Amino acid sequence: MALHCGRACRQYLLHLAHDNVDFRLPVQTVNFQFTQTFVLILTSRSAFELWGHGTTTDELRMSLLEYPAENMAPYLQQNSTYKINVYTFNKTLVFKDSIEKIDALDFLPFKGTVNLKAPEHIFCLLEDYGSDPYEIPEEPFHMYFGRWIADGQRELIRSYSVKKRHFIGNTSMDAGLSFIMANHAKVKADDLVYDPFVGTGSLLVACSRFGAYVCGTDIDYNTIHGVGKASRKNQKWRGPDENIRANLRQYGTESLYVDVMVSDASKTVWRKTAQFDAIVTDPPYGIRESTRRTGSHKDIIKPPEDFSGESHIPVSMAYHLSDIFADLLNFAAHHLVLGGRLIYWLPIYRPEYCEEMVPLHPCLTLISNCEQTLSSHTSRRLITMEKTKEPEESDGLAHLADPRFTPYHGHNSFREKYFFFVFKCNSYFWFFCFFSHSGKV
């Protein structure tokens, strides 16, 4: 992907990782700053200062010869060292072919000494052979040449892997997606970030990596306090120091840990003033984690006679997905600062999906809507919203006057449709196995 702004300024090339493709444009939009600094994100493998490009060798040569000599000069000095790498997409070159491509660049005025181990300057020739692994052309569709600036931060995905994390749960968010969510939220140093469905704190870990102060709540007492059954294989119970604070300590960001507490997301404990720079969360869908809130269908709930307020597990009831999202958006409208962002996952039954299913709020503007496919019938969409105005009394009645703000109750059947699809697939599998075994297929 080449980004440019005309002849007057330098052009840049981003070499992107070929995963989470649907998340590229929104993340680039919120994170790249083309001033004197260059911000790299997790979807980028490397960034280059683009010197020339073309669809043929001759076009590339002409483009390079037209590049301003004064921009090249600082990196081609006689007392400098350099090397040239060749990167290909969708094709592997033998060493001999790579050398021939490098030799073909001898028209460039390199005056320095080649140093393959520790060069001062690295240049790269990148060739794009398309995306079809079954029809690879002899010649590339496009070629680029430029000076390497920096690599992305993809090593964070490996170093922050949940497999290496001190405290995990059944639904701990993948490290790569956690960092993408933090990027969508534009998390930066000294921000205050909140997760109302904090779980084991994977999103707090990602946001603290970028210098934000983090806090969260969850209705699950055992998860918040790190007690009960463990999620790891061959471990029955959680250890004495398995908690969210320990996760931040593991990555050296404990000083940014504000706190977490047991709380019901449907009954906020926060004052109605703007407090958070970002709300980043993954609400429960009712599949691996139940959707519950405190309350009862009974008119009066009588506490036990020996009730003292400690170790009390309140009565809970179903918390419908439509209510979860309506409460979440309303909370964000009241508790985000202006310009603050809400990032959350929306589960979708794909055959019935349409844009109108995405919840809206008068105070929040939809920034992006990216899909992560889970199966042929289900997916979840990463929704990014930004607070663009303070709430007014009329906003509370907006859902009555404007159908765009009416909660979409179709989300409430997601769990039933999910399990129906899984049951149907399993039924077909056992049906096939039975007749295969009996010799009728």
Salt bridges, closest charged atoms under 4 A:
ASP19 OD2 - ARG154 NH2 3.04
GLU49 OE2 - ARG10 NH1 2.80
GLU49 OE1 - ARG147 NE 3.34
GLU100 OE2 - LYS96 NZ 2.74
GLU127 OE2 - LYS101 NZ 3.01
ASP191 OD1 - LYS188 NZ 3.19
ASP241 OD2 - ARG249 NH1 3.02
GLU242 OE1 - ARG232 NH1 3.97
GLU254 OE2 - ARG245 NH1 3.29
GLU254 OE1 - ARG249 NE 3.20
ASP264 OD2 - LYS267 NZ 3.74
ASP282 OD2 - ARG380 NH1 3.85
GLU352 OE1 - LYS417 NZ 2.29
GLU371 OE2 - ARG350 NE 3.02
GLU371 OE1 - ARG381 NH1 3.72
GLU386 OE1 - ARG341 NE 2.91
GLU390 OE1 - LYS387 NZ 2.96
ASP395 OD2 - LYS389 NZ 3.01
ASP402 OD2 - ARG404 NH2 2.79
